[in-house]
């Protein structure tokens, strides 16, 4: 789309059937082209994030107002952020890895894991964190710098969370794909419009 404006859009509201279609339909009616989309339901809340391009004359406020009309019964939280003209370089450089951590649920687990990753300049590309009764699970896709030893990171995470009886797995995504029936989706590379 030439002469286009790209927006990063996030919507959070109470879940109900049909919201994905309603929000994507609104983007289309506003003249938008959806480039990438992630959607989940978390504890009864619908969460959708997407990148879309619009004709340059379509403002962030126009997009936001168009999306607000969908959830008239609720109070959705909607963010529409314009993106730069040029593509944003990736936050992390290195190899793709898959992280899995599971153990006893204690406040601070997620923070301890992500803080440890940041100390090694590991970029979190996607992360899913769940608790179930007294257990927690973290699964994520990471970009690990080439000069970082994954075994060292795995051992540090195991030691940090030792009192939580954790199991930590950190493996290159190629190894994960080769040893699992479901492969991790490949990251979409961003292109300039």
C-alpha positions as CSV (number, residue, x, y, z in Angstrom):
1,X,0.0,0.0,0.0
2,X,1.7,3.2,-1.2
3,X,1.2,6.4,0.9
4,X,0.1,4.3,3.8
5,X,0.2,4.8,7.6
6,X,1.0,1.8,9.7
7,X,-0.7,1.5,13.2
8,X,0.0,-0.9,16.0
9,X,-3.4,-1.7,17.5
10,X,-4.4,-3.3,20.8
11,X,-7.9,-4.0,22.1
12,X,-8.8,-5.5,25.4
13,X,-12.5,-6.1,26.5
14,X,-14.7,-8.7,28.0
15,X,-14.8,-11.8,25.8
16,X,-17.8,-12.9,23.7
17,X,-18.3,-14.8,20.5
18,X,-17.6,-13.0,17.3
19,X,-15.2,-10.4,18.4
20,X,-12.3,-11.4,16.1
21,X,-14.6,-11.0,13.1
22,X,-16.1,-7.8,14.4
23,X,-12.7,-6.1,15.0
24,X,-11.1,-7.3,11.8
25,X,-14.2,-6.4,9.9
26,X,-14.0,-2.8,11.3
27,X,-10.4,-2.6,10.2
28,X,-11.4,-3.6,6.7
29,X,-14.3,-1.2,6.6
30,X,-11.9,1.6,7.6
31,X,-9.7,0.7,4.6
32,X,-7.0,-1.1,6.6
33,X,-4.9,-4.0,5.6
34,X,-4.0,-6.4,8.5
35,X,-0.3,-7.4,8.3
36,X,0.0,-9.5,11.5
37,X,-2.5,-10.4,14.2
38,X,-2.3,-12.2,17.6
39,X,-5.5,-12.9,19.6
40,X,-6.1,-14.6,23.0
41,X,-8.7,-14.9,25.7
42,X,-7.2,-14.5,29.2
43,X,-9.4,-15.1,32.3
44,X,-12.5,-14.0,30.4
45,X,-10.9,-11.0,28.6
46,X,-10.4,-10.8,24.9
47,X,-7.0,-9.5,23.8
48,X,-6.1,-8.7,20.2
49,X,-2.9,-7.0,18.9
50,X,-2.3,-6.4,15.3
51,X,-0.4,-4.3,12.8
52,X,-2.4,-2.7,9.9
53,X,-1.7,-0.2,7.2
54,X,-4.3,2.5,6.2
55,X,-4.4,5.2,3.6
56,X,-2.4,8.1,4.9
57,X,-5.5,10.2,5.5
58,X,-6.9,7.7,8.1
59,X,-6.0,9.0,11.5
60,X,-5.3,7.0,14.7
61,X,-8.4,8.7,16.2
62,X,-10.6,7.6,13.3
63,X,-9.4,4.0,13.7
64,X,-9.9,4.1,17.5
65,X,-13.4,5.5,17.2
66,X,-14.3,2.9,14.6
67,X,-13.2,0.1,17.0
68,X,-15.0,1.7,20.0
69,X,-18.3,1.3,18.2
70,X,-18.0,-2.5,18.4
71,X,-18.2,-3.0,22.1
72,X,-20.9,-0.5,23.0
73,X,-22.0,-2.6,26.0
74,X,-18.5,-2.7,27.6
75,X,-15.6,-0.4,28.1
76,X,-12.8,-1.7,25.8
77,X,-9.3,-0.5,26.3
78,X,-8.1,0.5,22.8
79,X,-4.6,1.7,21.8
80,X,-3.8,2.8,18.2
81,X,-0.1,3.8,17.9
82,X,1.3,5.2,14.6
83,X,4.5,3.5,13.5
84,X,7.6,5.1,11.9
85,X,7.9,5.3,8.1
86,X,10.8,2.9,8.1
87,X,10.9,-0.5,9.6
88,X,12.0,-0.9,13.2
89,X,15.1,-3.1,13.5
90,X,14.7,-6.2,15.6
91,X,15.3,-5.7,19.3
92,X,17.6,-8.7,19.6
93,X,20.2,-10.3,17.3
94,X,21.1,-14.0,17.6
95,X,19.7,-17.4,17.3
96,X,16.0,-18.5,17.9
97,X,15.5,-20.6,21.0
98,X,12.5,-22.1,22.8
99,X,12.2,-21.8,26.6
100,X,10.0,-23.9,28.8
101,X,9.9,-23.6,32.6
102,X,7.5,-25.3,35.0
103,X,7.4,-25.6,38.8
104,X,5.6,-24.6,42.0
105,X,3.7,-21.3,41.6
106,X,5.1,-18.6,43.8
107,X,4.8,-14.8,43.3
108,X,7.7,-13.5,41.3
109,X,8.3,-16.5,39.1
110,X,7.7,-14.6,35.8
111,X,9.7,-11.6,36.9
112,X,12.7,-13.7,38.0
113,X,12.8,-15.5,34.7
114,X,12.4,-12.4,32.5
115,X,14.9,-10.5,34.6
116,X,17.5,-13.3,34.2
117,X,17.0,-13.3,30.4
118,X,17.4,-9.5,30.2
119,X,20.8,-9.8,32.0
120,X,22.0,-11.9,29.1
121,X,20.6,-9.5,26.5
122,X,18.1,-12.2,25.5
123,X,15.1,-10.7,23.7
124,X,11.7,-12.3,24.4
125,X,9.9,-12.6,21.1
126,X,6.8,-14.2,22.6
127,X,5.9,-15.5,26.0
128,X,3.0,-17.5,27.5
129,X,2.7,-17.7,31.3
130,X,0.1,-19.8,33.0
131,X,-0.8,-20.8,36.6
132,X,-2.9,-23.8,37.5
133,X,-3.7,-24.4,41.1
134,X,-0.2,-24.5,42.7
135,X,1.9,-24.9,39.4
136,X,3.2,-22.4,36.9
137,X,4.3,-22.9,33.3
138,X,6.3,-20.5,31.0
139,X,6.8,-21.2,27.3
140,X,8.5,-18.7,25.1
141,X,10.4,-17.9,21.9
142,X,13.6,-16.1,22.5
143,X,16.4,-14.5,20.5
144,X,19.7,-15.5,22.2
145,X,22.8,-13.6,21.3
146,X,25.5,-15.7,19.6
147,X,28.0,-15.0,22.4
148,X,25.6,-16.3,25.2
149,X,25.9,-19.9,26.3
150,X,22.4,-21.3,26.5
151,X,23.5,-24.0,29.0
152,X,24.7,-21.3,31.4
153,X,21.4,-19.5,31.2
154,X,19.4,-22.7,31.8
155,X,21.5,-23.6,34.8
156,X,21.1,-20.1,36.3
157,X,17.4,-20.2,35.9
158,X,17.3,-23.6,37.5
159,X,19.4,-22.3,40.5
160,X,17.3,-19.1,40.8
161,X,14.1,-21.1,41.1
162,X,15.5,-24.2,42.8
163,X,13.1,-23.8,45.8
164,X,10.2,-24.0,43.4
165,X,11.1,-27.5,42.1
166,X,11.5,-26.2,38.5
167,X,12.2,-28.0,35.3
168,X,13.9,-25.7,32.7
169,X,14.4,-26.4,29.0
170,X,16.2,-24.0,26.7
171,X,16.9,-25.3,23.2
172,X,17.6,-24.0,19.8
173,X,14.3,-23.8,17.8
174,X,15.7,-26.2,15.2
175,X,16.2,-28.8,17.9
176,X,12.8,-28.1,19.3
177,X,11.2,-28.5,15.9
178,X,13.1,-31.8,15.3
179,X,12.1,-33.3,18.6
180,X,8.5,-32.2,18.9
181,X,5.4,-32.9,16.8
182,X,4.3,-29.2,16.7
183,X,6.9,-26.8,15.5
184,X,7.1,-23.2,16.7
185,X,5.7,-20.7,14.1
186,X,8.4,-18.7,12.3
187,X,8.6,-15.0,13.1
188,X,7.2,-12.7,10.4
189,X,9.9,-10.3,9.2
190,X,8.7,-6.8,8.9
191,X,8.8,-5.0,5.6
192,X,8.5,-1.4,4.8
193,X,5.5,-0.2,2.9
